[in-house]
Amino acid sequence: MSNMILAYQNRIDTSTFGSYGSWEATLPITNLQNRILNKVARSTDDANSSTRFRFSTDAARIIGAVAFVNHNLSVTAQYRYRVYSDSGYTTLKYDSGTLDVWPIMPFGTYEWEDMRFWDLTITDEDRALFTKTLIHIPTALVSERYYQVEFFDTANEDGYVQLGRVFVGAIYQPFYNMTLGASISYETGTLIDQAMSGAEYFDRRDSCRVARFTLDQLTNEEAILNNDLQKISGTDAEVLYVWDPSDAINLHRRAFLGRIRALSAIDQPYATRYQTGYEIKELL
């Protein structure tokens, strides 16, 4: 298990999109700069030449985590993320290669008699159960301005690729991982009314994930960084929480775009060590 990651300072809102790919005039690529996840950007079709885009940040940035939120990418979709040092996109500095959007399912998900018992491929029914967030953690950090994203999904039943939000930000990964007792739970927004007879009526709403954890044994430098992270993020700015970046199979289950629900003090319970806690609520 790798130590958790907390990404912050989403740079997409101060970025500039280039003319690349083909996106609907009424649902343009700039919709990705709107925090309302249902205000989507939509490609004109699912051709590879359409389902791609470029953007440049306001200055050279070290981007440690990338997320594409509320997408409609199919179970066979793939993607590629690249970083360049020049506006002509000729000098390549980072290349993810072509990767699958959806991982295989954990072993034991399907019964022996199921045709997917051995290959563990995800189905459309399974896909519908999960929050549609694609997360990429670059294997190398570079400080550059120019980014290119491509999706390969010509089998998409919708006939187009759709995205609700992009997150590109810096990361913090503690030297010591979360203290034992860390958790991820679901909170329901479903409304329940009870009639005089005792019968209950439900207005079902989507459930959101909430992560709670403590970081212990922080050095003085880490304590200052956590203090700055909370100051920058407040309780409103987007953060990307990743339980275990090395667990690719369960990344979409235990990582999400959220916000810090309440700010915590930086405590000093030991002579040379500090601690703080986090509660992060998923954004829907």
C-alpha positions in Angstrom: 0.0 0.0 0.0 1.3 3.5 -0.9 0.7 6.5 1.3 -2.4 8.5 0.6 -2.4 11.5 -1.6 -4.2 14.8 -1.2 -4.2 17.0 -4.3 -5.1 20.7 -4.1 -5.1 24.0 -6.0 -7.0 23.0 -9.1 -5.3 25.0 -12.0 -8.0 24.3 -14.6 -9.9 27.5 -14.0 -6.9 29.7 -14.8 -5.9 27.7 -17.8 -6.6 28.4 -21.5 -8.0 25.8 -23.9 -6.6 25.5 -27.4 -8.4 24.7 -30.6 -8.1 20.9 -30.6 -10.7 18.2 -31.0 -14.3 18.9 -31.8 -16.7 20.0 -29.1 -20.3 21.0 -29.3 -20.9 24.8 -29.5 -23.6 24.6 -26.9 -21.5 22.3 -24.7 -18.0 23.7 -25.2 -14.8 22.5 -23.7 -14.7 25.6 -21.5 -17.6 24.1 -19.5 -14.8 22.1 -17.8 -14.0 25.3 -15.9 -17.4 25.3 -14.2 -17.6 23.5 -10.9 -21.2 22.4 -11.5 -20.5 18.8 -12.5 -23.6 18.4 -14.6 -22.6 21.4 -16.8 -20.7 19.2 -19.2 -18.5 19.5 -22.2 -19.5 17.2 -25.1 -17.6 16.1 -28.2 -19.5 16.4 -31.6 -19.0 12.6 -32.1 -16.9 9.7 -30.8 -14.1 9.9 -33.5 -10.6 9.9 -32.0 -10.0 13.2 -33.8 -12.9 14.8 -31.9 -12.5 13.4 -28.4 -9.3 15.3 -27.4 -8.3 18.7 -26.1 -5.3 20.8 -25.2 -4.9 23.4 -22.4 -2.1 25.6 -21.1 -1.8 26.7 -17.4 -1.1 30.3 -16.5 2.5 29.5 -15.6 4.7 26.4 -15.5 3.2 24.1 -12.9 4.1 20.8 -11.3 0.9 18.7 -11.7 0.9 15.7 -9.5 -2.7 14.5 -10.1 -5.3 14.7 -12.8 -8.9 13.8 -12.7 -11.8 13.7 -15.2 -15.1 13.8 -13.3 -18.6 12.9 -14.3 -17.6 11.3 -17.6 -19.5 8.9 -19.9 -16.5 6.8 -21.0 -17.5 3.3 -21.9 -16.1 0.0 -20.5 -13.7 -0.3 -23.4 -12.5 3.3 -23.5 -8.8 4.3 -23.3 -7.0 7.6 -22.7 -3.6 9.2 -23.1 -2.2 12.2 -21.1 0.8 14.1 -22.3 2.8 17.2 -21.1 4.9 19.5 -23.4 7.3 22.3 -22.9 6.3 24.4 -25.9 3.1 25.9 -27.3 3.6 24.0 -30.5 3.3 20.7 -28.7 6.5 19.3 -30.2 8.8 18.8 -27.2 7.3 16.0 -25.1 8.1 15.9 -21.4 5.7 13.3 -20.0 3.6 10.6 -21.7 1.3 8.3 -19.9 1.0 6.0 -22.8 -2.4 4.6 -23.8 -4.2 3.3 -20.7 -7.6 1.8 -20.0 -10.2 4.1 -18.4 -11.8 1.3 -16.4 -9.8 -1.4 -14.4 -10.7 -5.0 -14.2 -12.9 -6.0 -11.3 -11.4 -7.6 -8.1 -11.0 -11.3 -8.2 -14.0 -13.0 -6.6 -16.5 -10.4 -8.0 -18.1 -12.9 -10.3 -19.3 -16.5 -9.7 -17.5 -19.5 -11.3 -20.2 -19.9 -13.8 -20.0 -16.3 -15.0 -18.1 -15.8 -18.3 -16.2 -12.9 -16.7 -14.8 -15.1 -13.9 -11.3 -15.2 -15.3 -10.9 -12.0 -17.3 -12.8 -9.9 -14.7 -13.8 -7.3 -17.3 -16.2 -4.6 -16.0 -19.8 -4.6 -17.4 -22.0 -1.6 -18.2 -24.2 -2.7 -15.3 -21.2 -2.6 -12.9 -20.0 0.7 -14.4 -23.3 2.3 -13.5 -22.7 1.6 -9.8 -19.7 3.8 -9.6 -19.0 7.5 -9.6 -17.6 8.3 -13.1 -14.2 9.7 -12.1 -11.0 8.9 -14.0 -7.8 9.6 -12.0 -4.3 9.7 -13.3 -1.3 10.0 -11.1 1.8 10.8 -13.2 4.8 8.6 -12.7 7.1 11.5 -13.2 6.7 15.2 -12.1 7.6 17.9 -14.6 7.2 21.7 -14.4 5.5 22.7 -17.7 2.6 24.6 -19.1 1.2 22.6 -22.0 -1.1 19.6 -21.7 -2.8 17.3 -24.2 -5.5 14.8 -23.3 -6.9 12.2 -25.7 -9.8 9.7 -25.3 -10.3 6.6 -27.5 -13.9 5.5 -27.3 -15.3 4.9 -30.7 -17.6 2.2 -29.3 -19.4 4.6 -27.0 -23.1 3.9 -27.2 -23.9 7.6 -26.7 -21.9 8.5 -29.8 -19.8 11.1 -28.0 -17.5 11.7 -25.1 -18.8 13.9 -22.2 -16.9 15.3 -19.2 -18.2 17.4 -16.3 -15.0 18.7 -14.7 -11.2 18.4 -14.9 -8.9 18.6 -11.9 -5.2 19.3 -12.3 -3.3 20.1 -9.1 -0.3 19.8 -6.9 -0.1 16.9 -4.5 0.8 16.3 -0.9 1.9 12.8 0.1 2.8 12.4 3.8 6.0 10.6 4.8 4.0 8.5 7.2 0.6 7.2 6.0 -2.7 7.8 7.7 -3.0 6.6 11.3 -4.9 3.3 11.8 -8.6 4.0 12.0 -8.9 6.0 8.7 -12.3 5.5 7.0 -14.4 6.1 4.0 -18.1 6.0 4.4 -21.2 6.9 2.5 -23.7 9.6 3.5 -27.1 9.5 2.0 -29.0 12.6 0.9 -32.3 10.6 0.6 -35.3 12.3 2.2 -37.7 10.2 4.1 -41.3 11.2 5.0 -43.5 9.2 7.3 -47.3 9.2 6.9 -49.6 9.1 9.9 -50.1 5.4 9.2 -46.4 4.8 9.7 -45.8 4.1 6.0 -42.6 5.7 4.8 -42.0 7.5 1.5 -38.6 8.1 0.0 -37.1 10.8 -2.3 -34.0 9.0 -3.3 -30.8 11.1 -3.7 -27.3 10.1 -4.6 -25.0 9.2 -1.7 -21.6 10.9 -1.3 -18.4 9.5 0.2 -16.8 11.0 3.2 -13.2 10.3 4.2 -11.9 10.8 7.7 -8.3 10.3 8.7 -5.5 11.6 10.9 -1.9 12.3 9.9 0.4 11.6 12.8 4.2 11.9 13.2 4.4 15.0 11.0 7.7 16.8 10.8 7.8 20.6 11.4 8.0 21.1 7.6 5.0 18.8 7.0 3.0 20.6 9.7 3.6 23.9 8.0 2.7 22.4 4.6 -0.6 21.0 6.0 -1.4 24.4 7.6 -0.8 26.1 4.2 -2.9 23.4 2.4 -5.8 24.0 4.7 -5.5 27.8 4.4 -5.4 27.5 0.6 -8.3 25.0 0.3 -10.6 26.3 3.0 -13.9 24.5 3.2 -14.9 25.4 -0.4 -12.0 24.7 -2.8 -11.8 21.4 -4.6 -9.4 18.7 -3.3 -8.7 15.3 -4.7 -8.5 12.5 -2.2 -6.7 9.2 -3.0 -6.7 6.5 -0.4 -4.0 4.4 -2.1 -2.5 5.5 -5.4 -0.9 2.1 -6.0 -4.2 0.2 -5.9 -5.3 0.7 -9.5 -8.2 -1.8 -9.4 -9.9 0.1 -6.6 -8.8 3.6 -7.4 -12.3 4.7 -8.5 -13.8 3.2 -5.3 -11.4 4.9 -2.9 -10.6 8.2 -4.5 -12.8 11.2 -5.3 -13.1 14.9 -5.9 -14.2 16.6 -2.7 -13.8 19.5 -0.3 -12.5 19.7 3.2 -15.6 19.8 5.4 -14.0 21.3 8.5 -10.5 22.8 9.1 -8.4 21.1 11.8 -5.8 22.4 14.2 -2.2 21.4 13.8 -1.5 19.8 17.2 1.9 19.1 18.8 1.4 16.0 21.0 5.1 15.1 20.9 8.3 17.2 21.4 9.3 17.1 17.7 6.2 15.8 15.9 2.8 17.2 14.9 -0.6 15.8 13.9 -3.7 17.0 12.2 -7.0 15.5 11.0 -9.1 15.7 7.9 -12.7 15.1 6.9 -13.3 15.3 3.2 -16.8 15.2 1.6 -17.3 14.1 -2.0 -18.6 16.7 -4.5 -21.6 15.5 -6.6 
